């Protein structure tokens, strides 16, 4: 495994130390790896959200192109209920 040197703020270093002292992690490397796994998961989730938004935008653009849309008016929801 490659070795990396990182610079942490005092607050970050304290957090790493607390987590190791809690017994949840055996050492600082485990804390950092877990943090990176969290970031990877967050990135995947954000990518999925962005893809969903792009899909919704594509659907909306297609609806506009085909004229299959509704203009918002104050009575639109009343009209839908009827």
WODAFEN-V34309 format. One record per residue. N is the residue number from 1. RES is the residue in three letters. SS is DSSP state (A for helix, B for strand, O for the rest). Layout:
n & res & ss
N & RES & SS
N & RES & SS
This chain:
n & res & ss
1 & UNK & O
2 & UNK & O
3 & UNK & O
4 & UNK & O
5 & UNK & O
6 & UNK & O
7 & UNK & O
8 & UNK & O
9 & UNK & O
10 & UNK & A
11 & UNK & A
12 & UNK & A
13 & UNK & A
14 & UNK & A
15 & UNK & A
16 & UNK & A
17 & UNK & A
18 & UNK & A
19 & UNK & A
20 & UNK & A
21 & UNK & A
22 & UNK & O
23 & UNK & O
24 & UNK & O
25 & UNK & O
26 & UNK & O
27 & UNK & O
28 & UNK & A
29 & UNK & A
30 & UNK & A
31 & UNK & A
32 & UNK & A
33 & UNK & A
34 & UNK & A
35 & UNK & A
36 & UNK & A
37 & UNK & A
38 & UNK & A
39 & UNK & A
40 & UNK & A
41 & UNK & A
42 & UNK & A
43 & UNK & A
44 & UNK & A
45 & UNK & A
46 & UNK & A
47 & UNK & A
48 & UNK & A
49 & UNK & A
50 & UNK & A
51 & UNK & A
52 & UNK & A
53 & UNK & A
54 & UNK & A
55 & UNK & A
56 & UNK & A
57 & UNK & A
58 & UNK & A
59 & UNK & A
60 & UNK & A
61 & UNK & A
62 & UNK & A
63 & UNK & A
64 & UNK & A
65 & UNK & A
66 & UNK & A
67 & UNK & O
68 & UNK & O
69 & UNK & O
70 & UNK & O
71 & UNK & O
72 & UNK & O
73 & UNK & O
74 & UNK & O
75 & UNK & O
76 & UNK & A
77 & UNK & A
78 & UNK & A
79 & UNK & A
80 & UNK & A
81 & UNK & A
82 & UNK & O
